[in-house]
Amino acid sequence: MHWPGVIEHYREYLPVTEKTPVVTLLEGNTPLIFARNLSQEFEGKIQVYLKYEGLNPTGSFKDRGMTVAISCALERGAKAIMCASTGNTSASAAAYAAKSRLNCIVLIPEGAIALGKLSQALLHGAKVIAIKGNFDEALNLVKEITSKYPIALVNSLNPDRIEGQKTAAFEICDVLGTSPDYQALPVGNAGNITAYWKGYREYKEKGKTENLPRILGFQAWGAAPLVEGHPIKYPETLATAIRIGNPARGEEALKASEESGGLIEKISDEEIIKAYKILARKEGIFVEPASAISLAGIIKLYKRGYFLKSSTSVVKVVCILTGHGLKDPERAIKESSRPKIIPPTEEAVLEVAGYL
Ligand SMILES: *Cc1c(COP(=O)(O)O)cnc(C)c1O
């Protein structure tokens, strides 16, 4: 079957009309991969599925929201768009802006975005501006500026972003034939957790599914405002995509976890890196560190006996893998041992390979 992108596939659920000029890079339809090796490690008690959002056109789930945000902005006559970004929003905004010939301005925290993401925004021709400040400060500036000038804001404060991103919940239900028991995901600015919860509820209301999953949101230890109960002035974590101290949709994130009977927890950088390596080495899936927090959270909860209280004997858990590992190659290299350098002889190769 030909995949037309999320707007055409889920048109009836989205805020578009026949007049909306659809801008798409054929985002969505990402694989839901059964993690056989990982599931065995959970002693058959958990079936883990991985929603590999890194396979979207610009390498993250942001494309689902951007196709809707940009199409609707164009319909309203926009000539320029703007966002603050920890990296992936800027990569996505820049690509969709290029496709639709819109001007794109992105504000990033200086020195705090992964190399792959920066390279995308630059090459797609966005006006990339680095501020001596963090994401939260960048977002405040963008809110100010877009309220005064005719520039459309495309951060997840924009409701069209949420509408597009909820389609990932639809896809999961369409593949499983039901909603999962649990869904784990990273929480940064909290747009995505809001979007998934909205998607699952809408599918249930439309009679497409009978149940709702419990939503498990995870924040990094040094950037966990929703766990601590107050904004974090200087958020810190190596998972730069979720290095956010004052989430714009924090209230909605708390509501999603409470209403669904899930939770929001904080996870250390060490646990994130452990899960990052497990995904790569046991399942063959390369993600950026922020995405690995989904699995890190499941491992932590499993060890605590969290899933034992579930009524079903085997629980289905979907981990959202939000971004591709190639976004942050520096991290992958830092966490690995460098290749040995040897003379170009058969003997030397076989020795290092462990055959001699
Ligand atoms: C944007 C992003 C997140 C955080 O999503 P929010 O909607 O801000 O909570 C997590 N992981 C990756 C890879 C991202 O790009």
The ligand as a Tripos MOL2 file, in Angstrom:
@<TRIPOS>MOLECULE
LIG
   15    15     1     0     0
SMALL
NO_CHARGES

@<TRIPOS>ATOM
      1 C1         11.2910   16.6290   21.4170 C.3       1 LIG1
      2 C2         11.8580   15.3460   21.8800 C.ar      1 LIG1
      3 C3         11.4950   14.7460   23.0940 C.ar      1 LIG1
      4 C4         10.5850   15.4180   24.0770 C.3       1 LIG1
      5 O1          9.2690   15.5790   23.6250 O.3       1 LIG1
      6 P1          8.3250   16.6730   24.3020 P.3       1 LIG1
      7 O2          7.1390   16.7270   23.4570 O.co2     1 LIG1
      8 O3          9.1020   17.9510   24.3310 O.co2     1 LIG1
      9 O4          8.0560   16.1850   25.7030 O.co2     1 LIG1
     10 C5         12.0150   13.5080   23.4010 C.ar      1 LIG1
     11 N1         12.8880   12.8940   22.5790 N.ar      1 LIG1
     12 C6         13.2640   13.4360   21.4130 C.ar      1 LIG1
     13 C7         14.2300   12.6890   20.5590 C.3       1 LIG1
     14 C8         12.7690   14.6760   21.0240 C.ar      1 LIG1
     15 O5         13.1740   15.2040   19.8690 O.3       1 LIG1
@<TRIPOS>BOND
     1     1     2 1
     2     2     3 ar
     3     2    14 ar
     4     3     4 1
     5     3    10 ar
     6     4     5 1
     7     5     6 1
     8     6     7 2
     9     6     8 1
    10     6     9 1
    11    10    11 ar
    12    11    12 ar
    13    12    13 1
    14    12    14 ar
    15    14    15 1
@<TRIPOS>SUBSTRUCTURE
     1 LIG1         1 GROUP 0 **** ****
